[in-house]
């Protein structure tokens, strides 16, 4: 497989993962202000919910880690 095709496949996979992650984040946004995640316990709860939601959809563990790392970095960089 050429490198461009492999890059395209990985990009598509990442886009699909972000769609799934958006579903969890949107459901949480209905109930709480994002500032609540500055509390480490609340952030851990959110990451657990993300892991649970994605694993139920058959997402691989490495992709779940990518999603939770993304959320963690976003919250911490705000």
N, CA and C atoms as a LAMMPS dump frame, in Angstrom:
ITEM: TIMESTEP
0
ITEM: NUMBER OF ATOMS
234
ITEM: BOX BOUNDS ff ff ff
-5.0000000000000000e+02 5.0000000000000000e+02
-5.0000000000000000e+02 5.0000000000000000e+02
-5.0000000000000000e+02 5.0000000000000000e+02
ITEM: ATOMS id mol type element x y z
1 1 1 N 0.853 -1.172 0
2 1 2 C 0 0 0
3 1 3 C 0.901 1.238 0
4 2 1 N 0.603 2.183 -0.863
5 2 2 C 1.453 3.358 -0.91
6 2 3 C 1.181 4.27 0.288
7 3 1 N 2.128 5.144 0.556
8 3 2 C 2.051 5.992 1.745
9 3 3 C 0.863 6.945 1.703
10 4 1 N 0.542 7.452 0.527
11 4 2 C -0.569 8.387 0.431
12 4 3 C -1.892 7.704 0.771
13 5 1 N -2.069 6.499 0.287
14 5 2 C -3.3 5.76 0.573
15 5 3 C -3.393 5.447 2.066
16 6 1 N -2.286 5.072 2.658
17 6 2 C -2.257 4.77 4.089
18 6 3 C -2.57 6.035 4.905
19 7 1 N -2.005 7.156 4.507
20 7 2 C -2.271 8.43 5.178
21 7 3 C -3.752 8.791 5.071
22 8 1 N -4.331 8.586 3.909
23 8 2 C -5.753 8.868 3.698
24 8 3 C -6.614 7.987 4.597
25 9 1 N -6.275 6.713 4.699
26 9 2 C -7.044 5.8 5.548
27 9 3 C -6.978 6.213 7.011
28 10 1 N -5.789 6.6 7.463
29 10 2 C -5.643 7.013 8.858
30 10 3 C -6.376 8.321 9.122
31 11 1 N -6.374 9.21 8.167
32 11 2 C -7.099 10.474 8.315
33 11 3 C -8.602 10.223 8.388
34 12 1 N -9.098 9.348 7.536
35 12 2 C -10.517 8.991 7.574
36 12 3 C -10.896 8.346 8.907
37 13 1 N -10.02 7.503 9.408
38 13 2 C -10.254 6.848 10.695
39 13 3 C -10.323 7.889 11.81
40 14 1 N -9.431 8.857 11.776
41 14 2 C -9.413 9.919 12.78
42 14 3 C -10.683 10.764 12.697
43 15 1 N -11.132 11.076 11.501
44 15 2 C -12.36 11.86 11.322
45 15 3 C -13.555 11.102 11.886
46 16 1 N -13.605 9.811 11.654
47 16 2 C -14.695 8.987 12.173
48 16 3 C -14.656 8.956 13.709
49 17 1 N -13.469 8.851 14.271
50 17 2 C -13.303 8.852 15.718
51 17 3 C -13.768 10.183 16.313
52 18 1 N -13.437 11.284 15.658
53 18 2 C -13.851 12.598 16.155
54 18 3 C -15.369 12.756 16.114
55 19 1 N -16.017 12.176 15.125
56 19 2 C -17.486 12.203 15.077
57 19 3 C -18.074 11.5 16.296
58 20 1 N -17.513 10.349 16.641
59 20 2 C -17.994 9.601 17.798
60 20 3 C -17.723 10.364 19.084
61 21 1 N -16.561 10.98 19.166
62 21 2 C -16.195 11.769 20.342
63 21 3 C -17.132 12.963 20.492
64 22 1 N -17.496 13.571 19.395
65 22 2 C -18.41 14.718 19.414
66 22 3 C -19.754 14.346 20.014
67 23 1 N -20.218 13.147 19.76
68 23 2 C -21.488 12.687 20.32
69 23 3 C -21.446 12.727 21.85
70 24 1 N -20.369 12.235 22.436
71 24 2 C -20.242 12.222 23.897
72 24 3 C -20.133 13.65 24.433
73 25 1 N -19.304 14.46 23.811
74 25 2 C -19.098 15.832 24.269
75 25 3 C -20.4 16.631 24.165
76 26 1 N -21.144 16.451 23.092
77 26 2 C -22.422 17.156 22.942
78 26 3 C -23.415 16.757 24.026
79 27 1 N -23.465 15.49 24.364
80 27 2 C -24.41 15.062 25.401
81 27 3 C -24.029 15.634 26.751
82 28 1 N -22.747 15.758 27.02
83 28 2 C -22.291 16.353 28.272
84 28 3 C -22.549 17.854 28.301
85 29 1 N -22.407 18.504 27.172
86 29 2 C -22.558 19.962 27.105
87 29 3 C -23.976 20.405 27.446
88 30 1 N -24.928 19.528 27.284
89 30 2 C -26.311 19.863 27.608
90 30 3 C -26.499 20.072 29.1
91 31 1 N -25.635 19.486 29.908
92 31 2 C -25.838 19.486 31.352
93 31 3 C -24.875 20.376 32.13
94 32 1 N -23.704 20.672 31.565
95 32 2 C -22.681 21.322 32.365
96 32 3 C -21.879 22.337 31.563
97 33 1 N -21.339 23.292 32.283
98 33 2 C -20.39 24.246 31.717
99 33 3 C -19.032 23.55 31.609
100 34 1 N -18.278 23.845 30.589
101 34 2 C -16.983 23.173 30.385
102 34 3 C -16 23.465 31.525
103 35 1 N -16.204 24.56 32.232
104 35 2 C -15.297 24.891 33.336
105 35 3 C -15.319 23.844 34.445
106 36 1 N -16.353 23.035 34.509
107 36 2 C -16.431 21.995 35.532
108 36 3 C -15.275 20.998 35.377
109 37 1 N -14.761 20.854 34.186
110 37 2 C -13.703 19.868 33.934
111 37 3 C -12.332 20.332 34.396
112 38 1 N -12.252 21.537 34.921
113 38 2 C -11.003 21.976 35.54
114 38 3 C -10.761 21.192 36.825
115 39 1 N -11.818 20.636 37.39
116 39 2 C -11.728 19.745 38.546
117 39 3 C -11.275 18.377 38.024
118 40 1 N -10.192 17.855 38.56
119 40 2 C -9.628 16.592 38.069
120 40 3 C -10.611 15.433 38.136
121 41 1 N -11.442 15.407 39.162
122 41 2 C -12.403 14.317 39.302
123 41 3 C -13.433 14.372 38.179
124 42 1 N -13.939 15.56 37.882
125 42 2 C -14.917 15.712 36.8
126 42 3 C -14.309 15.356 35.447
127 43 1 N -13.05 15.72 35.245
128 43 2 C -12.371 15.388 33.991
129 43 3 C -12.211 13.874 33.862
130 44 1 N -11.875 13.212 34.955
131 44 2 C -11.742 11.751 34.926
132 44 3 C -13.086 11.092 34.625
133 45 1 N -14.16 11.649 35.166
134 45 2 C -15.5 11.109 34.885
135 45 3 C -15.822 11.258 33.401
136 46 1 N -15.515 12.423 32.832
137 46 2 C -15.752 12.637 31.401
138 46 3 C -14.941 11.645 30.566
139 47 1 N -13.675 11.468 30.909
140 47 2 C -12.839 10.533 30.15
141 47 3 C -13.367 9.106 30.279
142 48 1 N -13.871 8.746 31.458
143 48 2 C -14.466 7.426 31.631
144 48 3 C -15.69 7.267 30.734
145 49 1 N -16.523 8.297 30.687
146 49 2 C -17.725 8.245 29.841
147 49 3 C -17.337 8.103 28.366
148 50 1 N -16.299 8.796 27.965
149 50 2 C -15.816 8.694 26.582
150 50 3 C -15.34 7.268 26.309
151 51 1 N -14.525 6.735 27.223
152 51 2 C -14.031 5.364 27.047
153 51 3 C -15.175 4.37 26.953
154 52 1 N -16.141 4.514 27.836
155 52 2 C -17.282 3.594 27.854
156 52 3 C -18.074 3.687 26.552
157 53 1 N -18.372 4.896 26.114
158 53 2 C -19.155 5.097 24.894
159 53 3 C -18.428 4.529 23.665
160 54 1 N -17.156 4.845 23.55
161 54 2 C -16.398 4.396 22.377
162 54 3 C -16.17 2.895 22.387
163 55 1 N -15.91 2.325 23.564
164 55 2 C -15.683 0.875 23.606
165 55 3 C -16.95 0.106 23.267
166 56 1 N -18.103 0.64 23.645
167 56 2 C -19.374 0.003 23.285
168 56 3 C -19.595 0.007 21.78
169 57 1 N -18.981 0.965 21.104
170 57 2 C -19.116 1.05 19.653
171 57 3 C -18.022 0.271 18.928
172 58 1 N -17.198 -0.433 19.681
173 58 2 C -16.177 -1.272 19.078
174 58 3 C -14.907 -0.535 18.671
175 59 1 N -14.694 0.637 19.229
176 59 2 C -13.485 1.41 18.91
177 59 3 C -12.296 0.761 19.605
178 60 1 N -11.178 0.683 18.9
179 60 2 C -9.973 0.062 19.439
180 60 3 C -9.411 0.888 20.59
181 61 1 N -8.748 0.204 21.52
182 61 2 C -8.194 0.842 22.712
183 61 3 C -7.221 1.978 22.359
184 62 1 N -6.408 1.784 21.334
185 62 2 C -5.457 2.825 20.94
186 62 3 C -6.181 4.088 20.458
187 63 1 N -7.307 3.908 19.786
188 63 2 C -8.092 5.057 19.324
189 63 3 C -8.833 5.733 20.479
190 64 1 N -9.252 4.94 21.448
191 64 2 C -9.887 5.511 22.641
192 64 3 C -8.879 6.377 23.393
193 65 1 N -7.656 5.887 23.491
194 65 2 C -6.606 6.674 24.156
195 65 3 C -6.353 7.97 23.393
196 66 1 N -6.343 7.906 22.093
197 66 2 C -6.167 9.101 21.273
198 66 3 C -7.27 10.115 21.562
199 67 1 N -8.5 9.637 21.669
200 67 2 C -9.641 10.521 21.94
201 67 3 C -9.55 11.14 23.326
202 68 1 N -9.229 10.335 24.337
203 68 2 C -9.153 10.875 25.697
204 68 3 C -7.964 11.811 25.856
205 69 1 N -6.868 11.516 25.185
206 69 2 C -5.712 12.428 25.211
207 69 3 C -6.069 13.767 24.579
208 70 1 N -6.83 13.73 23.495
209 70 2 C -7.272 14.953 22.825
210 70 3 C -8.114 15.805 23.775
211 71 1 N -9.071 15.18 24.447
212 71 2 C -9.936 15.898 25.385
213 71 3 C -9.114 16.457 26.539
214 72 1 N -8.252 15.633 27.088
215 72 2 C -7.411 16.053 28.211
216 72 3 C -6.558 17.271 27.824
217 73 1 N -5.941 17.208 26.659
218 73 2 C -5.104 18.323 26.205
219 73 3 C -5.938 19.582 25.979
220 74 1 N -7.105 19.431 25.401
221 74 2 C -7.959 20.589 25.151
222 74 3 C -8.353 21.272 26.47
223 75 1 N -8.78 20.474 27.425
224 75 2 C -9.204 21.036 28.714
225 75 3 C -8.028 21.707 29.416
226 76 1 N -6.885 21.06 29.417
227 76 2 C -5.719 21.611 30.119
228 76 3 C -5.121 22.836 29.431
229 77 1 N -5.296 22.954 28.139
230 77 2 C -4.727 24.098 27.386
231 77 3 C -5.624 25.33 27.387
232 78 1 N -6.84 25.192 27.885
233 78 2 C -7.754 26.33 27.864
234 78 3 C -7.261 27.457 28.696
